[in-house]
Amino acid sequence: MTQPDQSDLIAVNIDGREIAVPPGTNMIEAARLLGIDIPHFCYHAKLSVAGNCRMCLVEMGKPAVDPATREPIPDPATGRQKIRWVSKPVIACFTVAAPGLYIRTNTPLIKECREGVMEFLLINHPLDCPICDQAGECKLQEQATQYGRGYSRFVERKNVKPKRTLLGPRVMLDDERCILCSRCVRFCKEIAQDDVLGFTDRGSYSTLTCYPGKRLEHNYSLNTVDICPVGALTSVDFRFKMRVWFLKQTNSIDTESSVGANTVVWSREGVIYRITPRDNDEVNDTWMADSGRLLYQQIRAANRLLEPRVDGQPASLAAALSAAAGLLQIRTGATDMGETPMPPATAGQRGTGVSPVSADRKSELEKRRSAVAVVGSGRSSVEEQFLTKKLAAALKAPAWIVARVGEGDRLLLSADRNPNTRGALVTGLIRTLPSPTLTELAAQIDAGQVKTVVAVGEDLVAAGLTAAQLAKISVIYLGTHANATADAAKVVLPTLTVFEKSGTFINQQFRLQKFAAAVPGPLGASDDLAVLSPLVAAVGGPPPGATVAALWPALAAEISQFAAVTYQSLPDTGLLLDRTPWAALPFAEGETLHYQHPA
Ligand code: SF4
């Protein structure tokens, strides 16, 4: 983000304190910079100003000057220039910085204004906080407590409006809670570009609804739930499942595409209940796609891989790793070389059980290793791709990843549906952009040049290999869910979803962003790093770390873009890397929010 020139800044005075802000800054934002809260409902920093809730009323003044001489009029009480205060309060959301602007936010008049607004807003609002799903994050409840009068003079009957109206497949409306702030209306029109919501009737009978023949079903509909300041709009998937104050929040990244929208995963006792967007003005503002919010359901899918397998039979992790190493033509455990086998892995020692190969064995194995190929993934983390590359390098095996290209929606779903294609380039796993099909690998299998394939998180059949080609090779499959490749694999090593592990992705801007484990993985599945690391060691590569923290010193030492970076020091908003080495590549992405194709 470019910083404004200091000479462009405008000085304003809020509650007696001076602050210089960029032109166009409204008084809610200027006060926020001073740590002063101006309460509001309809104002949202990423939407147009509606000015209809009137909660942000403040007093406004200007230095007084003599109309005839334009000379400052002194204030006898202070000796300084007198401030001429406007007789009526103004709304702070619509008042932008101007030279010499004075604002008061905490006078008796403003206190009375806020109490009046709150009283009006609560006239028809049901007092059902104990059973409302918004409790714990309701702006109306919070501001009624902080700025309300504490009692109501309204003795008439409250309006009754429709309850539980499905506006679309994912959003439920409780109309009697709506305070008509129009945030949801403006979001649909201005951000989602689907003008679907509006108000009918007037006054106390105003009601939010969809336009005739329309539904709130675009892929950004759940953002209206996030920005609704009350409990009028709720998520069909989340409502009444869990009180928000019980939930743990973990920073994560949306893996749907190379946009890498920042997210928060809300979980309790190992169960994920919802995913919401996390503010990052450089990537996704405060929004995310609905489709990304439902990805957590994959962790409990019926086809989740939950036990290692060798030749279709359940096996221990140590046995599966030994079998994998055997397929890579590496001797493991107690064999003809007379070395001491590694003890079997216990539950607390996931990923061990493969002994390093001795030096004199290496040359003998070189030739046989040339029959191995590695298929990595653009969905793997930077750390996993780094180890995948190390595995391929130790085996002297070619490596590919699989491209996923869809249609970008010009907002937060880009054409590249892999979250980490850039990571594969930066780590050196690939040198050029991937193809959607593994044509080259298929040809090498047909020619008998490849006998064993290590597939890290990719379904080889979906990537174009046929069942006949799979039948000609031995497959070592690392993955989370069953598919045709897992079914055909000689060795299956179950791994973790993005919600169960930590790591980093590099998004379309070449922004390195980290994610953290929100919940523990299921019994039987291992961290990808804990599986890849012993395999690298087993094929003669330098013993790498098996955790994110342990790998970063090597990443920083070997990859110039990562110099001086550590996982711990990486900012929550990410770190922009130098993309110069890959500037000429024809990336698939078109325009999205905060991204223009460099071409
Ligand atoms: Fe505002 Fe919520 Fe009503 Fe929409 S449903 S107008 S966001 S209070």
Residues whose N, C-alpha, C, O or C-beta is under 5 A from the ligand:
A	BS01	SF4	C178 I179 L180 C181 S182 R183 C184 T224 I227 C228 P229 V230 A232 L233
